[in-house]
Amino acid sequence: MIEVGGKLVLTALPELVDPSRAALVLIDMQLDFVEPGFAFDRAGVDLTMYPPMRPRIAELLAAARTAGALVVHVQMTTLPGGMSESPAQLRFNLRLQRQDRITGPFRYARLGDAGHDFVPELAPRDGELVVPKWRSSGFWGTNLDLLLRSNGIETVVVAGCTTEGCVESTARDAMFNDYYVVIVEDCIASDDRAQHDASMLLMRHRFDVAGSAEVIDQWMLAAGNRAESA
C-alpha cells in the first residue's frame, strides 16, 4: 500500500485479492461458448484455448470458496425473437460472425436454451450471485455494481471468456466504476489467439495481472489464517 495525494492505494497482490475485499467474477463460462457440441462449436469457432483453462478456473473457484471470497457468475443472455438486441448490437454481432466465417442466423446464450447454462464444473452454488448480462460488459445494464458495493468489494478478480470481448469490456468498466482489477491471465481465453494476445498486451498496461497459482496461494493462506482465528 502506498499513499498518493493523501489517499491510500493498494499495490501488492495480497492486499488486492484479500478475500475480505475481493470478488471472483467469472465471465460467461457457459456451454454455448466453450463446450463441444454447442453453439460456438457447431458454428465452427475455434475452442482449443478453453480445455486447458477450465480446470484452472475450477481450482481458482474452489480456492475462492474456501477463503470466503464473494463469487459472482456473470451469464450472457439473449432473449427469444431478438428482443434484447438493438440494430447496433446486431451489426456488432454480424461483424464478429464475419471474422469467424459464420454465415446465416447465429443464436447463442438464449434464455431457456441448454447452451445458456454454465458448464457443470463451474455451476453456481446456493448463495452465490448470478448476474445476467445483455452486452459484452458485465456492468452495462446489470446490477453487478450494486451487488459488489453492497458487499464491500473493492477488487474484481476476473476470469472467463472471451479475452478481447466480454473479459476486457468487464475489466474496463470495473476500473471505470472505481474497482481495482486483477486479471487472472491463465484463467481467461478466446476463440482467437491473436486477439487474445493483443488484448493481454493492452490489459497488462492497465490492470494488475497474476497467474492463478499466485491468487490461489493468497486465498489459501487467508483461509488458513481464518481457520486459526476461529
DOMI-688608 format. One record per residue: residue in one letter; residue number from 0; y, z, x of N, C-alpha, C in turn. Coordinates in nm, 4 decimals. Layout:
BEGIN
PT resn resi      n.y      n.z      n.x     ca.y     ca.z     ca.x      c.y      c.z      c.x
PT    A  NUM        Y        Z        X        Y        Z        X        Y        Z        X
...
! end
This chain:
BEGIN
PT resn resi      n.y      n.z      n.x     ca.y     ca.z     ca.x      c.y      c.z      c.x
PT    M    0  -0.1196   0.0000   0.0853   0.0000   0.0000   0.0000   0.1238   0.0000   0.0883
PT    I    1   0.2204  -0.0808   0.0515   0.3455  -0.0862   0.1248   0.4612  -0.0699   0.0258
PT    E    2   0.5790  -0.0413   0.0809   0.6988  -0.0307  -0.0023   0.7862  -0.1528   0.0213
PT    V    3   0.8258  -0.2189  -0.0858   0.9121  -0.3359  -0.0783   1.0265  -0.3165  -0.1779
PT    G    4   1.1467  -0.3071  -0.1274   1.2619  -0.2904  -0.2151   1.2538  -0.1664  -0.3019
PT    G    5   1.1959  -0.0618  -0.2469   1.1829   0.0628  -0.3221   1.0660   0.0656  -0.4190
PT    K    6   0.9824  -0.0388  -0.4181   0.8664  -0.0452  -0.5082   0.7381  -0.0447  -0.4264
PT    L    7   0.6385   0.0288  -0.4738   0.5101   0.0350  -0.4066   0.4252  -0.0850  -0.4465
PT    V    8   0.3712  -0.1536  -0.3470   0.2945  -0.2766  -0.3682   0.1547  -0.2579  -0.3106
PT    L    9   0.0524  -0.2800  -0.3934  -0.0847  -0.2727  -0.3459  -0.1136  -0.3913  -0.2554
PT    T   10  -0.1787  -0.3657  -0.1433  -0.2081  -0.4742  -0.0487  -0.3530  -0.4744  -0.0010
PT    A   11  -0.4190  -0.3617   0.0006  -0.5556  -0.3531   0.0539  -0.6570  -0.3745  -0.0579
PT    L   12  -0.7684  -0.4400  -0.0242  -0.8692  -0.4697  -0.1248  -0.9199  -0.3451  -0.1970
PT    P   13  -0.9478  -0.2333  -0.1276  -0.9939  -0.1145  -0.2014  -0.8937  -0.0686  -0.3075
PT    E   14  -0.7648  -0.0813  -0.2799  -0.6634  -0.0461  -0.3792  -0.6637  -0.1458  -0.4947
PT    L   15  -0.6715  -0.2725  -0.4619  -0.6602  -0.3763  -0.5645  -0.7768  -0.3726  -0.6631
PT    V   16  -0.8984  -0.3495  -0.6132  -1.0157  -0.3571  -0.7015  -1.0640  -0.2201  -0.7467
PT    D   17  -0.9874  -0.1171  -0.7184  -1.0221   0.0172  -0.7677  -1.0541   0.0084  -0.9169
PT    P   18  -1.1746   0.0490  -0.9582  -1.2134   0.0307  -1.0988  -1.1283   0.1066  -1.1987
PT    S   19  -1.0465   0.1993  -1.1518  -0.9564   0.2675  -1.2445  -0.8382   0.1788  -1.2843
PT    R   20  -0.8164   0.0706  -1.2070  -0.7021  -0.0161  -1.2379  -0.7397  -0.1637  -1.2474
PT    A   21  -0.8656  -0.1992  -1.2159  -0.9055  -0.3399  -1.2113  -1.0012  -0.3744  -1.3243
PT    A   22  -0.9906  -0.4966  -1.3734  -1.0830  -0.5502  -1.4729  -1.1517  -0.6730  -1.4153
PT    L   23  -1.2812  -0.6845  -1.4407  -1.3535  -0.8066  -1.4100  -1.3394  -0.9003  -1.5287
PT    V   24  -1.2785  -1.0158  -1.5048  -1.2582  -1.1156  -1.6103  -1.3466  -1.2352  -1.5796
PT    L   25  -1.4480  -1.2558  -1.6637  -1.5431  -1.3652  -1.6471  -1.4994  -1.4817  -1.7351
PT    I   26  -1.4820  -1.5979  -1.6734  -1.4259  -1.7133  -1.7422  -1.5358  -1.8126  -1.7813
PT    D   27  -1.5555  -1.8311  -1.9112  -1.6304  -1.9454  -1.9664  -1.7726  -1.9594  -1.9134
PT    M   28  -1.8421  -1.8496  -1.8921  -1.9809  -1.8607  -1.8480  -2.0703  -1.8848  -1.9696
PT    Q   29  -2.0580  -2.0047  -2.0230  -2.1206  -2.0444  -2.1481  -2.2199  -2.1575  -2.1252
PT    L   30  -2.3155  -2.1660  -2.2143  -2.4236  -2.2618  -2.1990  -2.3737  -2.4049  -2.1879
PT    D   31  -2.2775  -2.4443  -2.2691  -2.2303  -2.5826  -2.2677  -2.1779  -2.6261  -2.1322
PT    F   32  -2.1245  -2.5337  -2.0541  -2.0606  -2.5700  -1.9285  -2.1550  -2.5683  -1.8087
PT    V   33  -2.2532  -2.4800  -1.8078  -2.3295  -2.4569  -1.6839  -2.4803  -2.4701  -1.6989
PT    E   34  -2.5309  -2.4832  -1.8194  -2.6762  -2.4780  -1.8420  -2.7334  -2.6181  -1.8605
PT    P   35  -2.8399  -2.6520  -1.7884  -2.9063  -2.7803  -1.8112  -2.9472  -2.7961  -1.9578
PT    G   36  -2.9281  -2.9175  -2.0094  -2.9657  -2.9474  -2.1459  -2.8567  -2.9268  -2.2482
PT    F   37  -2.7406  -2.8736  -2.2034  -2.6304  -2.8517  -2.2961  -2.5189  -2.9541  -2.2701
PT    A   38  -2.4041  -2.9345  -2.3318  -2.3040  -3.0410  -2.3475  -2.2657  -3.1106  -2.2171
PT    F   39  -2.2263  -3.0343  -2.1151  -2.1797  -3.0984  -1.9929  -2.2936  -3.1698  -1.9212
PT    D   40  -2.4108  -3.1081  -1.9192  -2.5251  -3.1718  -1.8560  -2.5642  -3.2993  -1.9296
PT    R   41  -2.5650  -3.2945  -2.0625  -2.6001  -3.4139  -2.1405  -2.4998  -3.5267  -2.1179
PT    A   42  -2.3758  -3.4896  -2.0882  -2.2721  -3.5902  -2.0643  -2.2752  -3.6453  -1.9224
PT    G   43  -2.3649  -3.5945  -1.8391  -2.3771  -3.6443  -1.7030  -2.2874  -3.5766  -1.6020
PT    V   44  -2.2299  -3.4618  -1.6389  -2.1420  -3.3883  -1.5476  -2.2275  -3.3200  -1.4400
PT    D   45  -2.1764  -3.3132  -1.3195  -2.2475  -3.2548  -1.2061  -2.2453  -3.1019  -1.2154
PT    L   46  -2.3625  -3.0402  -1.2307  -2.3720  -2.8943  -1.2430  -2.4243  -2.8278  -1.1165
PT    T   47  -2.4325  -2.8991  -1.0060  -2.5055  -2.8468  -0.8907  -2.4405  -2.7252  -0.8248
PT    M   48  -2.3121  -2.7022  -0.8472  -2.2488  -2.5845  -0.7879  -2.2816  -2.4563  -0.8628
PT    Y   49  -2.3322  -2.4670  -0.9843  -2.3474  -2.3474  -1.0676  -2.4714  -2.2627  -1.0405
PT    P   50  -2.5891  -2.3194  -1.0153  -2.7060  -2.2328  -0.9948  -2.6903  -2.1287  -0.8840
PT    P   51  -2.6312  -2.1616  -0.7669  -2.6144  -2.0564  -0.6660  -2.5136  -1.9490  -0.7070
PT    M   52  -2.4167  -1.9866  -0.7914  -2.3111  -1.8938  -0.8303  -2.3589  -1.7911  -0.9312
PT    R   53  -2.4456  -1.8306  -1.0217  -2.4800  -1.7455  -1.1349  -2.5413  -1.6107  -1.0947
PT    P   54  -2.6375  -1.6051  -1.0023  -2.6893  -1.4730  -0.9637  -2.5861  -1.3862  -0.8931
PT    R   55  -2.4927  -1.4485  -0.8222  -2.3874  -1.3688  -0.7580  -2.2959  -1.3068  -0.8627
PT    I   56  -2.2638  -1.3819  -0.9684  -2.1830  -1.3235  -1.0752  -2.2596  -1.2108  -1.1431
PT    A   57  -2.3900  -1.2281  -1.1621  -2.4707  -1.1222  -1.2251  -2.4659  -0.9937  -1.1425
PT    E   58  -2.4707  -1.0074  -1.0098  -2.4611  -0.8899  -0.9232  -2.3227  -0.8271  -0.9315
PT    L   59  -2.2202  -0.9117  -0.9361  -2.0833  -0.8616  -0.9476  -2.0645  -0.7882  -1.0800
PT    L   60  -2.1167  -0.8440  -1.1870  -2.1064  -0.7811  -1.3179  -2.1800  -0.6477  -1.3206
PT    A   61  -2.2981  -0.6424  -1.2609  -2.3732  -0.5163  -1.2565  -2.2952  -0.4091  -1.1814
PT    A   62  -2.2307  -0.4481  -1.0722  -2.1519  -0.3515  -0.9950  -2.0309  -0.3038  -1.0741
PT    A   63  -1.9648  -0.3950  -1.1448  -1.8505  -0.3550  -1.2275  -1.8933  -0.2541  -1.3328
PT    R   64  -2.0061  -0.2796  -1.3956  -2.0560  -0.1863  -1.4970  -2.0899  -0.0508  -1.4366
PT    T   65  -2.1525  -0.0512  -1.3209  -2.1894   0.0744  -1.2553  -2.0656   0.1546  -1.2177
PT    A   66  -1.9615   0.0833  -1.1727  -1.8390   0.1507  -1.1289  -1.7496   0.1914  -1.2450
PT    G   67  -1.7790   0.1424  -1.3647  -1.6958   0.1742  -1.4803  -1.5713   0.0900  -1.4916
PT    A   68  -1.5693  -0.0261  -1.4241  -1.4546  -0.1162  -1.4379  -1.4575  -0.1822  -1.5753
PT    L   69  -1.3411  -0.2124  -1.6290  -1.3329  -0.2855  -1.7545  -1.3885  -0.4262  -1.7337
PT    V   70  -1.4709  -0.4714  -1.8276  -1.5278  -0.6057  -1.8219  -1.4779  -0.6853  -1.9422
PT    V   71  -1.4264  -0.8049  -1.9140  -1.3769  -0.8929  -2.0203  -1.4461  -1.0292  -2.0060
PT    H   72  -1.5082  -1.0728  -2.1137  -1.5728  -1.2037  -2.1173  -1.4806  -1.2990  -2.1932
PT    V   73  -1.4283  -1.3992  -2.1230  -1.3416  -1.4985  -2.1866  -1.4283  -1.6161  -2.2298
PT    Q   74  -1.4099  -1.6591  -2.3546  -1.5012  -1.7559  -2.4163  -1.4245  -1.8758  -2.4707
PT    M   75  -1.4395  -1.9901  -2.4019  -1.3777  -2.1132  -2.4513  -1.4308  -2.1441  -2.5903
PT    T   76  -1.3406  -2.1823  -2.6805  -1.3776  -2.2035  -2.8199  -1.3035  -2.3245  -2.8752
PT    T   77  -1.3776  -2.4100  -2.9444  -1.3162  -2.5168  -3.0226  -1.3669  -2.5070  -3.1658
PT    L   78  -1.2874  -2.5536  -3.2582  -1.3214  -2.5437  -3.3998  -1.3753  -2.6765  -3.4524
PT    P   79  -1.4652  -2.6703  -3.5500  -1.5147  -2.7947  -3.6103  -1.4009  -2.8789  -3.6657
PT    G   80  -1.4198  -3.0090  -3.6606  -1.3188  -3.1002  -3.7142  -1.1950  -3.1143  -3.6285
PT    G   81  -1.1995  -3.0631  -3.5047  -1.0834  -3.0736  -3.4158  -0.9655  -2.9899  -3.4585
PT    M   82  -0.9883  -2.8869  -3.5404  -0.8771  -2.8077  -3.5946  -0.8038  -2.7266  -3.4880
PT    S   83  -0.8644  -2.7067  -3.3730  -0.7992  -2.6292  -3.2671  -0.7373  -2.7170  -3.1597
PT    E   84  -0.7399  -2.8480  -3.1781  -0.6959  -2.9391  -3.0728  -0.5780  -3.0243  -3.1194
PT    S   85  -0.4681  -3.0126  -3.0478  -0.3489  -3.0927  -3.0764  -0.3659  -3.2320  -3.0164
PT    P   86  -0.2800  -3.3283  -3.0550  -0.2835  -3.4583  -2.9886  -0.2667  -3.4483  -2.8371
PT    A   87  -0.1792  -3.3604  -2.7901  -0.1595  -3.3446  -2.6456  -0.2859  -3.2910  -2.5789
PT    Q   88  -0.3530  -3.1952  -2.6457  -0.4778  -3.1421  -2.5898  -0.5861  -3.2489  -2.5891
PT    L   89  -0.5903  -3.3302  -2.6927  -0.6882  -3.4387  -2.6971  -0.6631  -3.5385  -2.5838
PT    R   90  -0.5363  -3.5668  -2.5557  -0.5036  -3.6553  -2.4439  -0.5496  -3.5944  -2.3123
PT    F   91  -0.5269  -3.4653  -2.2966  -0.5722  -3.3929  -2.1769  -0.7236  -3.4045  -2.1631
PT    N   92  -0.7956  -3.3839  -2.2735  -0.9416  -3.3938  -2.2706  -0.9869  -3.5345  -2.2328
PT    L   93  -0.9179  -3.6351  -2.2856  -0.9554  -3.7728  -2.2549  -0.9406  -3.8028  -2.1060
PT    R   94  -0.8372  -3.7493  -2.0454  -0.8185  -3.7704  -1.9012  -0.9316  -3.7049  -1.8233
PT    L   95  -0.9712  -3.5842  -1.8621  -1.0823  -3.5174  -1.7947  -1.2115  -3.5964  -1.8132
PT    Q   96  -1.2353  -3.6435  -1.9345  -1.3571  -3.7197  -1.9612  -1.3612  -3.8472  -1.8777
PT    R   97  -1.2461  -3.9115  -1.8612  -1.2429  -4.0352  -1.7843  -1.2782  -4.0078  -1.6387
PT    Q   98  -1.2323  -3.8956  -1.5860  -1.2660  -3.8602  -1.4485  -1.4160  -3.8396  -1.4322
PT    D   99  -1.4798  -3.7839  -1.5358  -1.6233  -3.7580  -1.5298  -1.7062  -3.8735  -1.5863
PT    R  100  -1.6387  -3.9851  -1.6179  -1.7049  -4.1045  -1.6695  -1.7789  -4.0765  -1.8011
PT    I  101  -1.7218  -3.9907  -1.8830  -1.7760  -3.9630  -2.0153  -1.7139  -4.0607  -2.1132
PT    T  102  -1.7953  -4.1236  -2.1939  -1.7444  -4.2169  -2.2934  -1.7833  -4.1690  -2.4320
PT    G  103  -1.6986  -4.1992  -2.5294  -1.7281  -4.1614  -2.6670  -1.6907  -4.0169  -2.6952
PT    P  104  -1.7135  -3.9710  -2.8184  -1.6794  -3.8337  -2.8570  -1.7537  -3.7328  -2.7689
PT    F  105  -1.6849  -3.6280  -2.7321  -1.7427  -3.5259  -2.6450  -1.7114  -3.3897  -2.7042
PT    R  106  -1.8129  -3.3225  -2.7554  -1.7964  -3.1934  -2.8207  -1.8538  -3.0840  -2.7317
PT    Y  107  -1.7764  -2.9772  -2.7140  -1.8269  -2.8665  -2.6321  -1.7677  -2.7351  -2.6829
PT    A  108  -1.8408  -2.6270  -2.6594  -1.7960  -2.4905  -2.6925  -1.7476  -2.4792  -2.8360
PT    R  109  -1.8120  -2.5517  -2.9271  -1.7693  -2.5462  -3.0659  -1.8238  -2.4203  -3.1326
PT    L  110  -1.7379  -2.3513  -3.2018  -1.7753  -2.2289  -3.2710  -1.8930  -2.2575  -3.3639
PT    G  111  -1.9989  -2.1791  -3.3483  -2.1185  -2.1971  -3.4294  -2.2294  -2.2727  -3.3603
PT    D  112  -2.1965  -2.3494  -3.2557  -2.2986  -2.4207  -3.1792  -2.3632  -2.3278  -3.0773
PT    A  113  -2.4878  -2.3559  -3.0436  -2.5578  -2.2740  -2.9449  -2.4877  -2.2775  -2.8100
PT    G  114  -2.4292  -2.3911  -2.7748  -2.3645  -2.4040  -2.6451  -2.2401  -2.3201  -2.6283
PT    H  115  -2.1878  -2.2673  -2.7366  -2.0721  -2.1779  -2.7310  -2.1101  -2.0414  -2.6752
PT    D  116  -2.2389  -2.0068  -2.6810  -2.2858  -1.8748  -2.6383  -2.2786  -1.8603  -2.4866
PT    F  117  -2.2727  -1.7349  -2.4420  -2.2760  -1.7041  -2.2994  -2.4171  -1.7232  -2.2444
PT    V  118  -2.4259  -1.7521  -2.1140  -2.5575  -1.7608  -2.0516  -2.6230  -1.6228  -2.0601
PT    P  119  -2.7549  -1.6160  -2.0771  -2.8202  -1.4874  -2.1085  -2.7954  -1.3775  -2.0069
PT    E  120  -2.7969  -1.4116  -1.8775  -2.7844  -1.3062  -1.7764  -2.6440  -1.2485  -1.7674
PT    L  121  -2.5474  -1.3133  -1.8322  -2.4095  -1.2644  -1.8301  -2.3584  -1.2308  -1.9694
PT    A  122  -2.4495  -1.2127  -2.0626  -2.4101  -1.1827  -2.2003  -2.3387  -1.0475  -2.2083
PT    P  123  -2.2363  -1.0365  -2.2910  -2.1654  -0.9082  -2.3056  -2.2572  -0.7990  -2.3586
PT    R  124  -2.2339  -0.6795  -2.3115  -2.2992  -0.5615  -2.3669  -2.2115  -0.5021  -2.4762
PT    D  125  -2.2712  -0.4174  -2.5573  -2.1933  -0.3465  -2.6585  -2.0784  -0.2716  -2.5916
PT    G  126  -1.9607  -0.2873  -2.6459  -1.8435  -0.2194  -2.5925  -1.7639  -0.3014  -2.4939
PT    E  127  -1.8195  -0.4125  -2.4452  -1.7430  -0.4985  -2.3555  -1.6583  -0.5960  -2.4366
PT    L  128  -1.5434  -0.6281  -2.3833  -1.4483  -0.7101  -2.4566  -1.4831  -0.8588  -2.4463
PT    V  129  -1.4693  -0.9282  -2.5573  -1.4857  -1.0727  -2.5622  -1.3559  -1.1316  -2.6154
PT    V  130  -1.2979  -1.2246  -2.5402  -1.1707  -1.2860  -2.5770  -1.1920  -1.4359  -2.5977
PT    P  131  -1.1906  -1.4845  -2.7215  -1.1948  -1.6292  -2.7441  -1.0650  -1.6923  -2.6949
PT    K  132  -1.0778  -1.8082  -2.6320  -0.9577  -1.8811  -2.5914  -0.9679  -2.0245  -2.6399
PT    W  133  -0.8503  -2.0882  -2.6484  -0.8406  -2.2209  -2.7089  -0.7854  -2.3251  -2.6134
PT    R  134  -0.7397  -2.2795  -2.4974  -0.6853  -2.3667  -2.3951  -0.7419  -2.3213  -2.2598
PT    S  135  -0.7008  -2.3870  -2.1526  -0.7572  -2.3553  -2.0213  -0.7339  -2.2093  -1.9825
PT    S  136  -0.6145  -2.1594  -2.0046  -0.5815  -2.0225  -1.9651  -0.6373  -1.9202  -2.0627
PT    G  137  -0.6926  -1.8127  -2.0060  -0.7412  -1.7032  -2.0890  -0.6297  -1.6233  -2.1534
PT    F  138  -0.5044  -1.6475  -2.1122  -0.3912  -1.5733  -2.1671  -0.3213  -1.6479  -2.2805
PT    W  139  -0.3285  -1.7807  -2.2796  -0.2477  -1.8581  -2.3730  -0.3049  -1.8510  -2.5142
PT    G  140  -0.2272  -1.7908  -2.6061  -0.2687  -1.7823  -2.7455  -0.3808  -1.6841  -2.7719
PT    T  141  -0.4011  -1.5875  -2.6800  -0.5076  -1.4882  -2.6968  -0.4494  -1.3469  -2.6898
PT    N  142  -0.5363  -1.2478  -2.7065  -0.4934  -1.1078  -2.6945  -0.5334  -1.0468  -2.5612
PT    L  143  -0.5616  -1.1313  -2.4602  -0.6072  -1.0789  -2.3317  -0.5048  -0.9862  -2.2682
PT    D  144  -0.3792  -1.0251  -2.2655  -0.2761  -0.9408  -2.2044  -0.2669  -0.8062  -2.2754
PT    L  145  -0.2690  -0.8078  -2.4072  -0.2633  -0.6831  -2.4837  -0.3803  -0.5916  -2.4483
PT    L  146  -0.5002  -0.6474  -2.4397  -0.6186  -0.5660  -2.4107  -0.6141  -0.5092  -2.2698
PT    L  147  -0.5699  -0.5888  -2.1744  -0.5603  -0.5387  -2.0375  -0.4579  -0.4264  -2.0275
PT    R  148  -0.3399  -0.4475  -2.0841  -0.2356  -0.3451  -2.0763  -0.2753  -0.2193  -2.1533
PT    S  149  -0.3455  -0.2365  -2.2637  -0.3886  -0.1214  -2.3425  -0.4853  -0.0324  -2.2665
PT    N  150  -0.5521  -0.0905  -2.1671  -0.6485  -0.0148  -2.0875  -0.5995   0.0139  -1.9464
PT    G  151  -0.4686   0.0025  -1.9254  -0.4087   0.0424  -1.7986  -0.4458  -0.0453  -1.6807
PT    I  152  -0.4777  -0.1713  -1.7066  -0.5218  -0.2611  -1.5996  -0.4021  -0.3171  -1.5225
PT    E  153  -0.4149  -0.3161  -1.3903  -0.3135  -0.3735  -1.3025  -0.3647  -0.4955  -1.2272
PT    T  154  -0.4952  -0.5028  -1.2049  -0.5553  -0.6108  -1.1263  -0.6591  -0.6851  -1.2093
PT    V  155  -0.6543  -0.8168  -1.2024  -0.7540  -0.9018  -1.2658  -0.8422  -0.9607  -1.1559
PT    V  156  -0.9707  -0.9277  -1.1612  -1.0701  -0.9812  -1.0678  -1.1389  -1.0969  -1.1402
PT    V  157  -1.1233  -1.2180  -1.0878  -1.1597  -1.3386  -1.1624  -1.2861  -1.4025  -1.1066
PT    A  158  -1.3774  -1.4371  -1.1995  -1.4975  -1.5126  -1.1656  -1.5277  -1.6073  -1.2808
PT    G  159  -1.6041  -1.7145  -1.2536  -1.6436  -1.8045  -1.3611  -1.6144  -1.9491  -1.3292
PT    C  160  -1.5874  -2.0280  -1.4328  -1.5678  -2.1719  -1.4148  -1.4612  -2.2238  -1.5149
PT    T  161  -1.4007  -2.3407  -1.4850  -1.4153  -2.4135  -1.3612  -1.2971  -2.3808  -1.2704
PT    T  162  -1.3202  -2.3978  -1.1408  -1.2237  -2.3514  -1.0417  -1.0831  -2.4047  -1.0667
PT    E  163  -1.0719  -2.5373  -1.0706  -0.9396  -2.6005  -1.0785  -0.8835  -2.6023  -1.2190
PT    G  164  -0.9663  -2.5659  -1.3168  -0.9241  -2.5696  -1.4558  -0.8973  -2.4310  -1.5105
PT    C  165  -0.9952  -2.3768  -1.5797  -0.9742  -2.2511  -1.6506  -0.9579  -2.1320  -1.5574
PT    V  166  -1.0229  -2.1336  -1.4414  -1.0076  -2.0226  -1.3468  -0.8657  -2.0196  -1.2912
PT    E  167  -0.8216  -2.1309  -1.2358  -0.6869  -2.1323  -1.1772  -0.5801  -2.1111  -1.2835
PT    S  168  -0.5980  -2.1694  -1.4017  -0.4995  -2.1506  -1.5090  -0.4891  -2.0037  -1.5483
PT    T  169  -0.6030  -1.9360  -1.5605  -0.6031  -1.7941  -1.5967  -0.5436  -1.7095  -1.4849
PT    A  170  -0.5771  -1.7424  -1.3616  -0.5234  -1.6664  -1.2485  -0.3713  -1.6784  -1.2411
PT    R  171  -0.3199  -1.7996  -1.2594  -0.1751  -1.8183  -1.2545  -0.1057  -1.7408  -1.3666
PT    D  172  -0.1611  -1.7474  -1.4876  -0.0989  -1.6749  -1.5981  -0.1108  -1.5243  -1.5795
PT    A  173  -0.2179  -1.4785  -1.5165  -0.2284  -1.3354  -1.4851  -0.1146  -1.2928  -1.3938
PT    M  174  -0.0887  -1.3712  -1.2913   0.0218  -1.3408  -1.1995   0.1547  -1.3443  -1.2730
PT    F  175   0.1733  -1.4456  -1.3593   0.2999  -1.4573  -1.4323   0.3188  -1.3428  -1.5316
PT    N  176   0.2088  -1.2781  -1.5701   0.2155  -1.1600  -1.6560   0.2154  -1.0303  -1.5758
PT    D  177   0.2387  -1.0434  -1.4441   0.2576  -0.9289  -1.3539   0.1314  -0.8496  -1.3251
PT    Y  178   0.0173  -0.9186  -1.3210  -0.1063  -0.8577  -1.2718  -0.1308  -0.9023  -1.1280
PT    Y  179  -0.1869  -0.8117  -1.0481  -0.2453  -0.8546  -0.9229  -0.3669  -0.9420  -0.9558
PT    V  180  -0.3955  -1.0384  -0.8694  -0.5080  -1.1289  -0.8913  -0.5980  -1.1289  -0.7680
PT    V  181  -0.7273  -1.1064  -0.7911  -0.8274  -1.1198  -0.6851  -0.9274  -1.2267  -0.7293
PT    I  182  -0.9361  -1.3333  -0.6528  -1.0307  -1.4408  -0.6786  -1.1591  -1.4116  -0.6003
PT    V  183  -1.2715  -1.4056  -0.6689  -1.3996  -1.3837  -0.6020  -1.4552  -1.5213  -0.5662
PT    E  184  -1.4356  -1.5607  -0.4427  -1.4497  -1.7017  -0.4057  -1.5909  -1.7563  -0.4182
PT    D  185  -1.6938  -1.6743  -0.4017  -1.8301  -1.7251  -0.4161  -1.8847  -1.7047  -0.5569
PT    C  186  -1.7973  -1.6632  -0.6486  -1.8359  -1.6461  -0.7891  -1.7529  -1.7371  -0.8797
PT    I  187  -1.6954  -1.8418  -0.8228  -1.6313  -1.9452  -0.9038  -1.6848  -2.0792  -0.8571
PT    A  188  -1.6869  -2.1761  -0.9479  -1.7410  -2.3075  -0.9140  -1.6864  -2.4111  -1.0099
PT    S  189  -1.7154  -2.5375  -0.9776  -1.6635  -2.6507  -1.0529  -1.7707  -2.7577  -1.0625
PT    D  190  -1.7466  -2.8552  -1.1499  -1.8335  -2.9728  -1.1541  -1.7805  -3.0842  -1.0653
PT    D  191  -1.6775  -3.0531  -0.9861  -1.6202  -3.1493  -0.8928  -1.5830  -3.0743  -0.7653
PT    R  192  -1.6635  -3.0920  -0.6612  -1.6428  -3.0121  -0.5395  -1.5074  -3.0400  -0.4745
PT    A  193  -1.4604  -3.1640  -0.4797  -1.3310  -3.1954  -0.4187  -1.2184  -3.1205  -0.4884
PT    Q  194  -1.2232  -3.1159  -0.6215  -1.1201  -3.0415  -0.6943  -1.1345  -2.8917  -0.6718
PT    H  195  -1.2579  -2.8437  -0.6614  -1.2810  -2.7022  -0.6282  -1.2140  -2.6683  -0.4950
PT    D  196  -1.2393  -2.7508  -0.3942  -1.1822  -2.7238  -0.2621  -1.0297  -2.7295  -0.2650
PT    A  197  -0.9745  -2.8261  -0.3381  -0.8284  -2.8366  -0.3476  -0.7696  -2.7135  -0.4159
PT    S  198  -0.8343  -2.6694  -0.5215  -0.7863  -2.5512  -0.5934  -0.7953  -2.4268  -0.5062
PT    M  199  -0.9052  -2.4134  -0.4323  -0.9189  -2.2974  -0.3447  -0.8117  -2.2978  -0.2363
PT    L  200  -0.7767  -2.4150  -0.1840  -0.6687  -2.4231  -0.0859  -0.5395  -2.3675  -0.1438
PT    L  201  -0.5084  -2.4045  -0.2671  -0.3879  -2.3542  -0.3321  -0.3972  -2.2041  -0.3586
PT    M  202  -0.5104  -2.1612  -0.4138  -0.5200  -2.0208  -0.4559  -0.5216  -1.9245  -0.3384
PT    R  203  -0.5741  -1.9672  -0.2239  -0.5716  -1.8795  -0.1065  -0.4289  -1.8500  -0.0608
PT    H  204  -0.3360  -1.9381  -0.0940  -0.1966  -1.9169  -0.0562  -0.1205  -1.8365  -0.1614
PT    R  205  -0.1825  -1.8097  -0.2750  -0.1114  -1.7433  -0.3843  -0.1722  -1.6097  -0.4255
PT    F  206  -0.3014  -1.5956  -0.4089  -0.3711  -1.4766  -0.4573  -0.4550  -1.4151  -0.3461
PT    D  207  -0.4963  -1.2910  -0.3694  -0.5970  -1.2312  -0.2813  -0.7310  -1.2958  -0.3118
PT    V  208  -0.8044  -1.3313  -0.2076  -0.9349  -1.3945  -0.2213  -1.0360  -1.3105  -0.1437
PT    A  209  -1.1488  -1.2809  -0.2075  -1.2517  -1.1980  -0.1438  -1.3890  -1.2502  -0.1823
PT    G  210  -1.4878  -1.2184  -0.1007  -1.6251  -1.2501  -0.1338  -1.6839  -1.1454  -0.2265
PT    S  211  -1.7881  -1.1831  -0.2981  -1.8489  -1.0891  -0.3932  -1.9030  -0.9652  -0.3230
PT    A  212  -1.9576  -0.9812  -0.2022  -2.0128  -0.8654  -0.1312  -1.9046  -0.7614  -0.1037
PT    E  213  -1.7839  -0.8083  -0.0693  -1.6736  -0.7155  -0.0426  -1.6358  -0.6367  -0.1680
PT    V  214  -1.6259  -0.7064  -0.2804  -1.5882  -0.6398  -0.4047  -1.6994  -0.5460  -0.4507
PT    I  215  -1.8228  -0.5916  -0.4419  -1.9358  -0.5081  -0.4825  -1.9409  -0.3813  -0.3980
PT    D  216  -1.9197  -0.3932  -0.2680  -1.9193  -0.2744  -0.1814  -1.8160  -0.1728  -0.2288
PT    Q  217  -1.6976  -0.2187  -0.2630  -1.5930  -0.1276  -0.3090  -1.6304  -0.0624  -0.4412
PT    W  218  -1.6890  -0.1400  -0.5307  -1.7261  -0.0837  -0.6601  -1.8433   0.0136  -0.6491
PT    M  219  -1.9377  -0.0138  -0.5624  -2.0496   0.0791  -0.5465  -2.0036   0.2071  -0.4779
PT    L  220  -1.9093   0.1956  -0.3845  -1.8514   0.3149  -0.3234  -1.7798   0.3976  -0.4283
PT    A  221  -1.7032   0.3326  -0.5140  -1.6334   0.4053  -0.6208  -1.7319   0.4703  -0.7151
PT    A  222  -1.8416   0.4023  -0.7456  -1.9434   0.4597  -0.8345  -2.0054   0.5824  -0.7717
PT    G  223  -2.0313   0.5764  -0.6400  -2.0864   0.6924  -0.5712  -1.9911   0.8096  -0.5706
PT    N  224  -1.8642   0.7829  -0.5480  -1.7642   0.8903  -0.5479  -1.7525   0.9520  -0.6868
PT    R  225  -1.7619   0.8684  -0.7901  -1.7533   0.9200  -0.9267  -1.8728   1.0078  -0.9575
PT    A  226  -1.9904   0.9687  -0.9098  -2.1121   1.0487  -0.9341  -2.1039   1.1827  -0.8635
PT    E  227  -2.0493   1.1826  -0.7429  -2.0389   1.3084  -0.6671  -1.9414   1.4064  -0.7325
PT    S  228  -1.8371   1.3519  -0.7937  -1.7360   1.4399  -0.8546  -1.7721   1.4826  -0.9961
PT    A  229  -1.8760   1.4239  -1.0523  -1.9143   1.4555  -1.1910  -1.9780   1.5935  -1.2002
! end
